[in-house]
Amino acid sequence: MKLIKAETKKQYARIRKLYKTAFPLQERKLFWLIKQKQKQGLVDIWMLEQNQEFAGLAITMKNKDLVLLDYFAIAQNQRASGQGSKALKCLLKYYEKKRFFLEIESTLGKAKNQKERERRKHFYLKNGMTEIGMVADVFGINMELLGYDCGLTFEEYISVYRNAYGRRKAKRLKRVPI
C-alpha cells in the first residue's frame, strides 16, 4: 500500500469521485475548500494505491502534534480484502510522531445504520485504535472519538478544526455527555 499526496487533476478526480459516494452529503465538506486547505498546509489529501491501482482516499487535518483522520474510504473493488488495514497502518506510520485520532458515527444508541457503525468501530479497534471516551456533536451528528495510543482533551480536539477551518466552524462543535 502506498500513500500518495494528491497533486494532479487525475488524482483529485479519483479521490473526489470516491469522496462523493462514500460519505453522506451532511458529513461532507466542500471539496474545493479541502483542496485550498491542503495548499495552506493545514490538510493532507492522500490517494491510496495498491499495485499501481487506486485503492482509496484519506484526508487529514493537522494542528501542531495533532492529526485528525477526517475522511477515510477504500475503493469499492478493494473492500473486504485487508486494504483498509494496510492503508491505516501506512497512515499511522507516516504520522507516528503525532497524536492520531478520528471520529466515527456514534454507536451509542440506535441508528438506521447501526450494524454498519458497529462494523466500522470494530475495524478501527481491531487495528489498534482505542476509545478516547469522548462524544462530540459535529455539525448535528454525534461522533465518538477514537485515538491511536493518545489522550485528547475537548479543547485540543476543537483546536484542529479551528486551525484548519476557523473559529466559526470550531464553535459549532459541542461535547456530548456520555
KOLVEX-718495 format. One line per field, with one value per residue: residue in one letter; x, y, z of N, C-alpha, C in turn; residue number from 1. Coordinates in Angstrom, 1 decimal, always signed. Layout:
BEGIN
rest: (a; ...)
n_c1: (X; ...)
n_c2: (Y; ...)
n_c3: (Z; ...)
ca_c1: (X; ...)
ca_c2: (Y; ...)
ca_c3: (Z; ...)
c_c1: (X; ...)
c_c2: (Y; ...)
c_c3: (Z; ...)
nr: (NUM; ...)
END
This chain:
BEGIN
rest: (m; k; l; i; k; a; e; t; k; k; q; y; a; r; i; r; k; l; y; k; t; a; f; p; l; q; e; r; k; l; f; w; l; i; k; q; k; q; k; q; g; l; v; d; i; w; m; l; e; q; n; q; e; f; a; g; l; a; i; t; m; k; n; k; d; l; v; l; l; d; y; f; a; i; a; q; n; q; r; a; s; g; q; g; s; k; a; l; k; c; l; l; k; y; y; e; k; k; r; f; f; l; e; i; e; s; t; l; g; k; a; k; n; q; k; e; r; e; r; r; k; h; f; y; l; k; n; g; m; t; e; i; g; m; v; a; d; v; f; g; i; n; m; e; l; l; g; y; d; c; g; l; t; f; e; e; y; i; s; v; y; r; n; a; y; g; r; r; k; a; k; r; l; k; r; v; p; i)
n_c1: (+0.9; +0.6; +0.9; +0.0; +0.5; -2.0; -1.9; -2.3; -4.7; -6.0; -5.6; -7.0; -9.6; -10.2; -10.2; -12.1; -14.4; -14.8; -15.0; -17.5; -19.2; -18.8; -19.3; -22.0; -23.9; -24.5; -22.2; -20.1; -17.5; -17.0; -15.3; -13.5; -12.8; -11.4; -9.2; -8.1; -7.3; -5.4; -3.4; -2.6; -1.3; -2.7; -4.2; -4.0; -4.3; -4.7; -4.0; -4.7; -2.9; -2.6; -0.6; -0.2; -2.8; -5.7; -6.8; -8.1; -8.9; -7.6; -8.0; -6.6; -6.6; -4.6; -2.9; -0.3; +0.9; -1.2; -3.3; -6.1; -7.9; -9.9; -11.4; -11.8; -11.7; -12.1; -11.7; -14.5; -14.1; -11.9; -12.5; -13.0; -10.8; -8.5; -7.3; -8.0; -7.0; -4.2; -3.8; -4.5; -2.4; -0.3; -0.8; -0.7; +2.0; +3.2; +2.4; +3.5; +4.8; +3.0; -0.1; -2.7; -5.9; -9.5; -12.9; -16.0; -19.3; -21.5; -21.9; -23.4; -26.6; -29.4; -29.5; -30.4; -28.4; -27.0; -25.6; -23.7; -22.3; -21.3; -19.7; -17.7; -16.6; -15.5; -13.6; -11.7; -11.0; -9.9; -7.7; -5.9; -6.8; -8.2; -10.8; -11.4; -13.1; -14.9; -17.6; -18.7; -20.8; -20.9; -21.5; -24.2; -24.2; -23.7; -20.6; -18.2; -15.0; -11.9; -8.6; -5.1; -3.2; -3.2; -4.1; -6.6; -7.9; -11.1; -10.8; -8.3; -9.1; -11.1; -9.3; -8.1; -10.0; -10.4; -7.9; -7.8; -10.2; -11.3; -12.6; -15.4; -16.5; -15.3; -16.6; -19.1; -18.9; -19.8; -19.5; -20.8; -22.5; -21.7)
n_c2: (-1.2; +2.2; +5.6; +8.5; +11.8; +13.9; +15.7; +16.0; +16.7; +14.3; +12.6; +14.1; +13.9; +11.2; +10.8; +12.6; +11.6; +9.1; +10.1; +11.5; +9.4; +7.8; +9.1; +10.6; +13.4; +15.3; +15.0; +15.8; +18.1; +21.0; +20.1; +21.7; +23.5; +21.9; +21.2; +23.7; +24.2; +22.2; +23.3; +25.3; +24.0; +22.9; +20.7; +17.3; +15.6; +12.4; +9.9; +6.6; +3.7; +0.5; -1.9; -0.3; +0.5; +2.4; +2.7; +4.0; +6.7; +9.2; +11.8; +14.2; +16.4; +18.9; +20.1; +21.4; +18.9; +17.2; +15.1; +14.7; +12.1; +12.8; +12.0; +8.7; +6.2; +3.2; +2.1; +0.7; -1.8; -2.8; -3.3; -5.3; -6.8; -6.5; -4.2; -1.8; -2.0; -2.2; +0.4; +2.1; +1.4; +2.4; +5.1; +5.5; +5.0; +7.0; +9.3; +8.9; +10.3; +11.9; +12.8; +10.8; +10.7; +10.0; +10.4; +8.7; +7.8; +7.8; +4.8; +4.6; +4.2; +3.9; +3.5; +3.9; +2.8; +1.1; -1.4; -1.1; +1.1; -0.1; -2.2; -0.6; +0.7; -1.6; -2.4; -0.2; -0.5; -3.1; -2.6; -1.2; +1.2; +3.1; +3.8; +7.1; +8.2; +10.2; +12.0; +13.9; +16.5; +17.0; +19.2; +18.6; +15.8; +13.0; +12.0; +9.6; +9.6; +8.2; +7.1; +6.7; +5.3; +7.6; +10.4; +13.0; +16.2; +18.0; +20.6; +20.5; +18.8; +20.5; +22.4; +21.6; +21.7; +24.5; +25.5; +24.6; +25.3; +27.6; +29.8; +30.0; +27.6; +25.8; +26.6; +25.5; +22.9; +20.6; +19.2; +16.1; +14.6; +11.5)
n_c3: (+0.0; -0.8; +0.1; -1.5; -1.9; -3.0; -6.1; -8.8; -11.4; -12.2; -10.0; -8.0; -9.2; -9.0; -6.3; -5.4; -6.6; -5.2; -2.7; -2.8; -3.1; -0.9; +1.4; +3.3; +2.2; +4.3; +5.9; +4.4; +3.6; +1.6; -1.4; -2.8; -0.9; +0.9; -0.7; -1.0; +1.7; +1.9; +0.2; +1.9; +3.8; +6.0; +5.8; +4.7; +1.7; +0.7; -1.8; -2.0; -2.9; -4.4; -5.8; -8.1; -8.5; -8.0; -4.7; -2.6; -0.4; +1.9; +4.1; +6.1; +8.9; +10.4; +13.4; +15.1; +17.2; +16.6; +14.7; +12.8; +11.4; +9.0; +6.8; +5.4; +3.1; +1.3; -2.0; -3.7; -5.1; -3.7; -1.2; +1.9; +1.7; +3.2; +2.6; +3.8; +6.4; +5.8; +4.7; +6.8; +8.6; +7.1; +7.3; +10.1; +10.4; +8.9; +10.3; +12.8; +14.9; +15.8; +17.6; +16.8; +15.7; +15.3; +14.1; +14.5; +13.4; +16.1; +18.1; +20.2; +21.4; +19.1; +15.5; +12.1; +10.5; +12.2; +12.4; +10.5; +11.6; +13.9; +12.8; +11.6; +13.8; +15.1; +13.2; +13.4; +16.1; +16.1; +14.6; +16.3; +17.3; +20.0; +22.4; +23.1; +24.9; +24.5; +23.1; +20.4; +19.2; +16.0; +13.8; +14.0; +14.1; +16.1; +17.1; +18.0; +19.5; +18.6; +19.3; +18.5; +20.6; +22.2; +24.3; +24.7; +25.0; +25.0; +24.2; +22.8; +20.7; +19.3; +18.6; +16.3; +14.3; +14.5; +13.7; +11.0; +9.8; +10.9; +13.5; +13.6; +12.6; +14.4; +16.8; +16.5; +17.2; +19.7; +23.0; +23.9; +26.5; +27.9)
ca_c1: (+0.0; +1.3; +0.2; +0.5; -0.1; -2.7; -1.4; -2.7; -6.2; -6.4; -5.7; -8.1; -10.8; -10.5; -10.5; -13.4; -15.5; -15.0; -15.4; -18.9; -20.0; -18.5; -19.8; -23.3; -23.9; -24.4; -20.9; -19.0; -17.1; -16.8; -14.1; -12.6; -12.2; -10.4; -8.0; -7.5; -6.7; -4.2; -2.4; -2.2; -0.6; -3.5; -4.9; -3.3; -5.2; -3.9; -4.5; -4.1; -2.6; -2.1; -0.2; -0.5; -4.3; -6.4; -7.3; -8.9; -8.5; -7.5; -7.9; -6.3; -6.5; -3.4; -2.6; +0.8; +1.2; -2.5; -3.7; -7.4; -8.3; -11.2; -12.1; -11.0; -12.5; -11.4; -12.5; -15.5; -13.5; -10.8; -13.0; -13.1; -9.6; -7.4; -6.7; -8.2; -6.0; -2.9; -3.8; -4.4; -1.1; +0.6; -1.1; -0.1; +3.5; +3.5; +2.1; +3.9; +5.3; +1.8; -1.3; -3.5; -7.3; -10.6; -14.3; -16.9; -20.6; -21.7; -22.5; -24.2; -28.0; -29.8; -29.5; -30.8; -27.2; -26.4; -24.7; -22.5; -21.5; -20.6; -18.6; -16.7; -15.9; -14.8; -12.5; -10.7; -10.5; -9.1; -6.4; -5.1; -7.3; -8.8; -11.8; -10.9; -14.1; -15.5; -18.5; -18.9; -21.8; -20.1; -22.5; -25.5; -24.1; -22.9; -19.4; -17.3; -13.6; -11.0; -7.3; -4.1; -2.3; -3.1; -5.2; -7.0; -9.0; -12.0; -10.2; -7.3; -9.9; -11.6; -8.2; -7.7; -11.0; -10.2; -6.7; -8.0; -11.4; -11.6; -13.3; -16.9; -16.7; -15.0; -17.6; -20.3; -18.7; -20.3; -19.3; -22.0; -22.3; -21.8)
ca_c2: (+0.0; +3.4; +6.9; +9.5; +13.1; +14.3; +16.9; +16.2; +16.7; +12.9; +12.1; +14.7; +13.4; +9.9; +11.0; +13.3; +10.6; +8.2; +11.0; +11.8; +8.2; +7.1; +9.9; +11.3; +14.8; +16.1; +14.8; +16.2; +19.5; +21.4; +19.5; +22.8; +24.1; +20.9; +21.4; +25.0; +24.0; +21.4; +24.3; +26.1; +23.1; +22.5; +19.4; +16.4; +14.7; +11.2; +8.9; +5.3; +3.0; -0.8; -2.4; +0.8; +0.6; +3.3; +1.8; +4.7; +8.1; +9.6; +13.2; +14.5; +17.8; +18.9; +21.2; +21.1; +17.5; +16.5; +14.7; +14.1; +11.4; +13.4; +11.1; +7.6; +5.3; +2.3; +1.9; -0.4; -3.1; -3.1; -3.5; -6.6; -7.6; -6.1; -2.9; -0.7; -2.2; -1.8; +1.8; +2.7; +1.2; +3.4; +6.5; +5.6; +5.1; +8.4; +10.3; +8.2; +11.2; +12.8; +12.2; +10.5; +10.3; +10.1; +10.5; +7.7; +8.0; +7.1; +3.5; +4.6; +4.4; +3.2; +4.3; +3.1; +2.0; +0.7; -2.5; -0.5; +1.8; -1.1; -2.8; +0.5; +0.8; -2.8; -2.3; +0.6; -1.1; -4.2; -2.1; -0.6; +2.5; +2.9; +4.8; +8.3; +8.5; +11.5; +12.1; +15.3; +16.8; +17.6; +19.8; +17.9; +14.3; +12.6; +11.3; +9.1; +9.9; +7.1; +7.6; +5.7; +5.4; +9.0; +11.1; +14.2; +17.0; +18.5; +21.8; +20.1; +18.3; +21.6; +23.3; +21.1; +22.4; +25.9; +25.7; +24.3; +25.9; +28.8; +29.8; +29.8; +26.2; +25.2; +26.9; +24.6; +21.5; +20.6; +18.0; +15.4; +13.8; +10.0)
ca_c3: (+0.0; -0.9; +0.3; -2.4; -1.7; -4.2; -6.7; -10.2; -11.7; -12.3; -8.6; -7.4; -9.7; -8.5; -4.8; -5.3; -7.0; -4.1; -1.6; -3.0; -3.0; +0.3; +2.6; +3.1; +2.0; +5.5; +6.5; +3.5; +3.4; +0.1; -1.8; -3.2; +0.3; +1.4; -1.6; -0.6; +3.0; +1.6; -0.3; +3.0; +4.7; +7.1; +5.5; +3.7; +0.9; +0.2; -2.6; -1.6; -4.2; -4.2; -7.1; -9.1; -8.7; -7.0; -3.6; -1.7; +0.0; +3.3; +4.3; +7.5; +9.4; +11.3; +14.2; +16.0; +17.2; +16.4; +13.3; +12.7; +10.1; +8.7; +5.8; +5.1; +2.4; +0.4; -3.2; -3.7; -5.6; -2.9; +0.2; +2.5; +1.3; +4.0; +2.1; +4.8; +7.5; +5.3; +4.5; +8.2; +9.1; +6.4; +7.9; +11.4; +10.3; +8.4; +11.4; +14.1; +15.9; +16.1; +18.2; +15.6; +16.1; +14.3; +14.5; +13.8; +13.8; +17.4; +18.2; +21.4; +21.0; +17.9; +14.3; +10.9; +10.0; +13.5; +12.2; +9.8; +12.6; +14.8; +12.0; +11.4; +15.1; +15.3; +12.3; +14.0; +17.4; +15.7; +14.0; +17.3; +17.8; +21.3; +22.7; +23.9; +26.0; +24.2; +22.0; +20.0; +18.2; +14.9; +12.9; +14.1; +14.1; +17.2; +16.7; +19.0; +19.1; +18.8; +19.1; +18.4; +21.7; +22.6; +25.0; +24.0; +25.6; +24.0; +23.6; +21.8; +19.6; +18.5; +18.0; +15.0; +13.4; +14.5; +12.9; +9.6; +9.2; +11.6; +14.8; +13.4; +12.4; +15.7; +17.8; +16.2; +17.8; +21.1; +23.7; +24.2; +27.7; +27.6)
c_c1: (+0.9; +0.4; +0.9; -0.2; -0.7; -2.2; -1.9; -4.2; -6.7; -6.6; -6.8; -9.5; -11.2; -10.9; -11.8; -14.6; -15.8; -15.5; -17.0; -19.8; -19.9; -19.1; -21.1; -23.1; -23.7; -23.1; -19.8; -18.8; -17.0; -15.4; -13.1; -12.0; -11.2; -9.1; -7.3; -6.7; -5.4; -3.0; -1.8; -1.4; -1.3; -4.1; -3.9; -4.4; -4.4; -4.7; -3.9; -4.0; -2.1; -1.8; -0.5; -2.0; -4.8; -7.1; -8.2; -8.4; -8.4; -7.3; -7.7; -6.3; -5.4; -3.4; -1.5; +1.0; -0.1; -2.8; -5.1; -7.6; -9.7; -12.0; -11.2; -12.0; -11.7; -12.4; -13.3; -14.9; -12.3; -11.2; -13.0; -11.9; -8.3; -6.8; -6.9; -7.2; -4.6; -2.8; -3.7; -3.1; -0.1; +0.4; -0.5; +1.4; +3.9; +3.4; +2.6; +4.4; +4.2; +0.8; -2.4; -4.9; -8.3; -11.9; -15.1; -18.3; -20.9; -22.4; -23.4; -25.7; -28.3; -29.9; -29.9; -29.6; -26.4; -25.3; -23.4; -21.6; -20.7; -19.5; -17.4; -15.9; -15.0; -13.5; -11.4; -10.1; -9.5; -7.7; -5.7; -5.6; -8.0; -9.9; -11.2; -11.8; -14.8; -16.4; -18.7; -20.1; -21.1; -21.1; -23.8; -25.4; -23.2; -21.8; -18.6; -15.8; -12.7; -9.6; -6.3; -3.1; -2.1; -4.3; -5.5; -8.1; -9.9; -11.5; -9.1; -8.0; -10.4; -10.5; -7.9; -8.7; -10.7; -9.0; -7.0; -9.1; -12.0; -12.5; -14.8; -17.2; -16.4; -16.0; -18.9; -20.1; -19.1; -19.9; -20.6; -21.7; -22.5; -22.7)
c_c2: (+1.2; +4.6; +7.9; +10.8; +13.6; +15.6; +17.1; +16.2; +15.3; +12.3; +12.7; +14.2; +12.1; +10.0; +11.6; +12.4; +9.7; +9.0; +11.2; +10.6; +7.6; +7.8; +10.6; +12.8; +15.6; +16.0; +15.3; +17.7; +19.7; +20.9; +20.6; +23.4; +23.2; +21.1; +22.7; +24.9; +23.1; +22.4; +25.1; +25.3; +22.7; +21.2; +18.6; +15.6; +13.6; +10.4; +7.6; +4.4; +1.6; -1.4; -1.5; +0.9; +1.5; +2.4; +2.6; +6.1; +8.2; +11.1; +13.5; +16.0; +17.8; +20.2; +20.8; +19.6; +16.6; +16.3; +14.1; +13.4; +11.8; +12.5; +9.9; +6.6; +4.5; +2.1; +0.6; -1.8; -3.5; -3.5; -5.0; -7.5; -7.2; -4.8; -1.8; -0.8; -1.8; -0.3; +2.5; +2.5; +2.2; +4.8; +6.6; +5.7; +6.5; +9.4; +9.7; +9.1; +12.2; +12.0; +12.0; +10.0; +10.5; +10.1; +9.4; +8.1; +7.2; +5.8; +3.5; +5.0; +3.6; +4.1; +3.3; +2.2; +1.5; -0.4; -2.0; +0.3; +0.9; -1.8; -1.8; +0.6; -0.4; -2.8; -1.4; +0.1; -2.3; -3.8; -1.1; +0.7; +2.1; +4.1; +5.9; +8.6; +9.8; +11.3; +13.6; +15.4; +17.6; +18.0; +19.0; +16.4; +13.9; +11.7; +10.8; +9.3; +8.6; +7.6; +6.4; +6.0; +6.9; +9.5; +12.4; +14.9; +17.5; +19.8; +21.5; +19.6; +19.5; +22.5; +22.8; +21.7; +23.9; +26.3; +25.6; +25.1; +27.1; +28.7; +29.5; +28.4; +25.5; +25.4; +26.1; +23.2; +21.6; +19.2; +17.4; +14.5; +12.3; +9.4)
c_c3: (+0.0; -0.6; -0.7; -2.2; -3.0; -4.7; -8.1; -10.3; -11.7; -10.9; -7.9; -7.9; -9.2; -7.0; -4.7; -5.6; -5.8; -2.9; -1.7; -2.8; -1.6; +1.6; +2.3; +3.0; +3.2; +6.2; +5.7; +3.6; +1.9; -0.3; -2.2; -2.0; +0.9; +0.6; -1.2; +0.7; +2.8; +1.1; +0.8; +4.0; +5.9; +7.0; +4.5; +3.0; +0.3; -0.7; -2.2; -2.8; -3.8; -5.6; -8.2; -9.5; -7.6; -6.0; -2.6; -1.4; +1.5; +3.3; +5.8; +7.7; +10.4; +12.1; +15.2; +16.0; +17.0; +15.0; +13.4; +11.4; +9.8; +7.8; +5.5; +4.4; +1.4; -0.8; -3.1; -4.0; -4.7; -1.4; +0.6; +2.0; +2.1; +3.6; +3.1; +5.9; +7.0; +5.2; +5.8; +8.8; +8.4; +7.0; +9.3; +11.4; +9.9; +9.5; +12.8; +15.2; +16.3; +16.9; +17.1; +16.2; +15.0; +14.9; +13.8; +14.3; +15.1; +17.3; +19.4; +21.0; +19.7; +16.7; +13.2; +10.4; +11.2; +13.2; +11.4; +10.7; +13.5; +14.1; +11.8; +12.7; +15.4; +14.4; +12.9; +15.3; +17.1; +15.2; +15.0; +17.8; +19.2; +21.5; +23.5; +25.0; +25.8; +23.0; +21.7; +19.1; +17.1; +13.8; +12.8; +14.1; +15.2; +16.7; +17.9; +18.5; +19.5; +18.5; +19.0; +19.5; +22.1; +23.5; +24.3; +24.8; +24.6; +23.4; +22.6; +20.5; +18.7; +18.0; +16.6; +14.0; +13.3; +13.6; +11.4; +9.0; +9.9; +12.8; +14.7; +13.3; +13.8; +16.8; +17.6; +16.8; +19.3; +21.7; +24.1; +25.5; +27.3; +28.7)
nr: (1; 2; 3; 4; 5; 6; 7; 8; 9; 10; 11; 12; 13; 14; 15; 16; 17; 18; 19; 20; 21; 22; 23; 24; 25; 26; 27; 28; 29; 30; 31; 32; 33; 34; 35; 36; 37; 38; 39; 40; 41; 42; 43; 44; 45; 46; 47; 48; 49; 50; 51; 52; 53; 54; 55; 56; 57; 58; 59; 60; 61; 62; 63; 64; 65; 66; 67; 68; 69; 70; 71; 72; 73; 74; 75; 76; 77; 78; 79; 80; 81; 82; 83; 84; 85; 86; 87; 88; 89; 90; 91; 92; 93; 94; 95; 96; 97; 98; 99; 100; 101; 102; 103; 104; 105; 106; 107; 108; 109; 110; 111; 112; 113; 114; 115; 116; 117; 118; 119; 120; 121; 122; 123; 124; 125; 126; 127; 128; 129; 130; 131; 132; 133; 134; 135; 136; 137; 138; 139; 140; 141; 142; 143; 144; 145; 146; 147; 148; 149; 150; 151; 152; 153; 154; 155; 156; 157; 158; 159; 160; 161; 162; 163; 164; 165; 166; 167; 168; 169; 170; 171; 172; 173; 174; 175; 176; 177; 178)
END
